[in-house]
Amino acid sequence: MSWLRTATSKALKASARSYSQPILLRAMATTTQQAQGRLNTKDEFDVVIIGGGMVGAAVCCGLATNKLTNSLRVAIIDGKPLTEGSHTLHKTSAIPDPRVSALTPSTVNFLEEVDAWKYILYSRHAPFDSMQVWDYTGLSYTRYNAADVGKHVLGYVVENNVILSALYTRIQDLGFASLICPATVKAVKGCAYSPSKLAGEENEEETRNGFAQVELDDGQRLHARLVVGADGASSKVREMAGLKSFKREYKQEALVCTLETSRSHSTAWQRFLPTGPIAILPMGATFSNIVWSTSPLQAIELKTMGEEDFVAKVNEALVDSFGPFPSSRIPQLLAGPLGSFLGVTASSCKEPFEAPPYITKCLSKRASFPLSLAHAYNYVSPRVVLVGDAAHTVHPLAGQGVNLGFGDATSLISILSAGIEVGADIGEVSLLERYEKKQKLANLPMMAVLDGFQKAFSMDFGPINAARAAAFGAAQLFSPLKRQIISYAMGESGILDSKIFQV
Ligand SMILES: Cc1cc2nc3c(=O)[nH]c(=O)nc-3n(C[C@H](O)[C@H](O)[C@H](O)COP(=O)(O)OP(=O)(O)OC[C@H]3O[C@@H](n4cnc5c(N)ncnc54)[C@H](O)[C@@H]3O)c2cc1C
């Protein structure tokens, strides 16, 4: 895992840098306007968010609701027309969209804090209270229950367009931000470390008032104290700011669609196959969503075959192919006094393997997305900060990608508001480096865990299969380990819990 070693050592160097270069404080400012100085013309903004996907919208919503940032002048730009700010999606009649996200309780907390969760509650949202993971060898399995950690749910599966709709409805409720869309950003200038900048020779057109300049495809120019790059995995902002990144293709595509199942359920099921994991997520009633990560060739076959053949293939992959289901003998033995003696206390430790529901219909179009692991070595440069997929992309096997992005949004808002409180310039790199340090320490360990899973499950070799089964068994039976894993996956524990990492 050399990429992780390099990235972590860079993260630690960056943190040392941010300690050795304290933020230059002006006299204590009383208002945001005083702290940031006046904006002179209509094309000047405190913050320009490039990319109005879930993470860009989350940053905008966070800025709108934090009392120290809500008077900032903000623009949000997206190349696509934005989703209508409506919370009238039908709960039961319409078929769910195949693009969904499993949201962790931490993300739900953020959405509650910015008061956008209420719109998701009006719309379709599917809680899940258990997870079951197993592999094709049939040697072992792991079940997790919300009850193991004293909770009612492990998370919620929500359509991406419902999440977007909730965030934009909230932004519109507050009359916050100029929404500029559809408009594509062609260039961002005045934001990279460059020889001329280091020598202090600044191009006046690029850096009016020392601001970054954002150029749109229609020729319009905006000037910003801070540009937030929320423009996804192929980020233009990252490129224009000269922020280098690491990328490894998984040579897998994730096929998604909406399915009908033989019964309703509230479990997230995942079976690891030699070609990649297949996951079925509850979507309410008898709707489910599938995320099937497989070879690009099989993804094409699965997308183009007839509906009946596809449904048969899904059932085969989940149930019928390879060996029998894992045995439930050990958990049954532990249900009695032996379990209590060994300290096996989490309720799911004693639960037998449960067969997933049969798939009866495919209800939507099938789409697929190439998968890769990517990470920007640095998330910030003068007047620029990266969030979400622009900074990092992960395999969807644990449904963490956008949750990491919501973590970025939460952290960015708290660091910007802390900066405003002490009169710092929000585009000042020494302030932004505090965000980078905090988020690398949150994101890199999760990325390493997910990449490790992806690798461990893509090998079909006797001793490795046995080691994997042992690891599954340990995760199933050892209650403290189980609770740690659940809390980590729910975004509720990690190294960020330690006080020394708090801003
Ligand atoms: C199959 C699959 C399943 C997934 N499931 C989950 C899950 O269950 N849970 C989870 O947490 N994550 C999941 N993810 C990951 C999640 O979808 C991403 O992490 C998330 O969409 C990233 O959001 P973002 O806002 O950072 O970027 P994007 O969603 O990529 O948004 C970027 C936005 O920027 C705009 N843009 C780009 N370039 C420009 C430009 N030059 N000018 C103007 N606008 C621009 C685009 O139009 C877009 O709206 C999944 C991913 C896949 C592929």
The ligand as a MOL file (V3000), in Angstrom:
LIG
                    3D

  0  0  0     0  0            999 V3000
M  V30 BEGIN CTAB
M  V30 COUNTS 53 58 0 0 0
M  V30 BEGIN ATOM
M  V30 1 C -22.4200 3.0270 -8.6040 0
M  V30 2 C -22.0760 3.9620 -7.4900 0
M  V30 3 C -22.7070 3.8160 -6.2720 0
M  V30 4 C -22.3920 4.6640 -5.2080 0
M  V30 5 N -23.0080 4.4980 -4.0130 0
M  V30 6 C -22.6720 5.2860 -2.9740 0
M  V30 7 C -23.2750 5.1090 -1.7080 0
M  V30 8 O -24.1230 4.2440 -1.5030 0
M  V30 9 N -22.8860 5.9180 -0.6830 0
M  V30 10 C -21.9160 6.8730 -0.8570 0
M  V30 11 O -21.5640 7.5560 0.1130 0
M  V30 12 N -21.3560 7.0820 -2.0720 0
M  V30 13 C -21.6970 6.3180 -3.1200 0
M  V30 14 N -21.1230 6.5270 -4.3330 0
M  V30 15 C -20.1770 7.6410 -4.5220 0
M  V30 16 C -20.9200 8.9630 -4.7730 0
M  V30 17 O -21.8400 8.8140 -5.8280 0
M  V30 18 C -19.9290 10.0790 -5.1020 0
M  V30 19 O -18.9500 10.1080 -4.0880 0
M  V30 20 C -20.6410 11.4340 -5.1680 0
M  V30 21 O -21.5690 11.4760 -6.2300 0
M  V30 22 C -19.6430 12.5660 -5.3450 0
M  V30 23 O -20.3310 13.7810 -5.2890 0
M  V30 24 P -19.6290 15.1370 -5.7400 0
M  V30 25 O -20.6380 16.2000 -5.5140 0
M  V30 26 O -18.2930 15.2560 -5.0970 0
M  V30 27 O -19.3050 14.9460 -7.2800 0
M  V30 28 P -20.3430 14.7300 -8.5610 0
M  V30 29 O -21.5330 14.0120 -8.0820 0
M  V30 30 O -19.4900 14.1310 -9.5920 0
M  V30 31 O -20.7530 16.2120 -8.8950 0
M  V30 32 C -19.8880 17.0750 -9.5960 0
M  V30 33 C -20.7340 18.1750 -10.2200 0
M  V30 34 O -19.8430 19.1210 -10.8460 0
M  V30 35 C -20.3680 19.5010 -12.1020 0
M  V30 36 N -19.2230 19.9060 -12.9370 0
M  V30 37 C -18.1580 19.1470 -13.2920 0
M  V30 38 N -17.2980 19.8700 -14.0240 0
M  V30 39 C -17.8170 21.1090 -14.1330 0
M  V30 40 C -17.4020 22.3020 -14.7760 0
M  V30 41 N -16.2300 22.3920 -15.4620 0
M  V30 42 N -18.2120 23.4050 -14.7170 0
M  V30 43 C -19.3830 23.3480 -14.0250 0
M  V30 44 N -19.8260 22.2530 -13.4010 0
M  V30 45 C -19.0550 21.1450 -13.4490 0
M  V30 46 C -21.1020 18.2720 -12.6200 0
M  V30 47 O -22.1340 18.6360 -13.5310 0
M  V30 48 C -21.6680 17.6720 -11.3210 0
M  V30 49 O -22.9680 18.1180 -11.0490 0
M  V30 50 C -21.4200 5.6890 -5.4000 0
M  V30 51 C -20.7860 5.8340 -6.6340 0
M  V30 52 C -21.1050 4.9750 -7.6720 0
M  V30 53 C -20.4110 5.1400 -9.0050 0
M  V30 END ATOM
M  V30 BEGIN BOND
M  V30 1 1 1 2
M  V30 2 1 2 3
M  V30 3 2 2 52
M  V30 4 2 3 4
M  V30 5 1 4 5
M  V30 6 1 4 50
M  V30 7 2 5 6
M  V30 8 1 6 7
M  V30 9 1 6 13
M  V30 10 2 7 8
M  V30 11 1 7 9
M  V30 12 1 9 10
M  V30 13 2 10 11
M  V30 14 1 10 12
M  V30 15 2 12 13
M  V30 16 1 13 14
M  V30 17 1 14 15
M  V30 18 1 14 50
M  V30 19 1 15 16
M  V30 20 1 16 17
M  V30 21 1 16 18
M  V30 22 1 18 19
M  V30 23 1 18 20
M  V30 24 1 20 21
M  V30 25 1 20 22
M  V30 26 1 22 23
M  V30 27 1 23 24
M  V30 28 2 24 25
M  V30 29 1 24 26
M  V30 30 1 24 27
M  V30 31 1 27 28
M  V30 32 2 28 29
M  V30 33 1 28 30
M  V30 34 1 28 31
M  V30 35 1 31 32
M  V30 36 1 32 33
M  V30 37 1 33 34
M  V30 38 1 33 48
M  V30 39 1 34 35
M  V30 40 1 35 36
M  V30 41 1 35 46
M  V30 42 1 36 37
M  V30 43 1 36 45
M  V30 44 2 37 38
M  V30 45 1 38 39
M  V30 46 1 39 40
M  V30 47 2 39 45
M  V30 48 1 40 41
M  V30 49 2 40 42
M  V30 50 1 42 43
M  V30 51 2 43 44
M  V30 52 1 44 45
M  V30 53 1 46 47
M  V30 54 1 46 48
M  V30 55 1 48 49
M  V30 56 2 50 51
M  V30 57 1 51 52
M  V30 58 1 52 53
M  V30 END BOND
M  V30 END CTAB
M  END
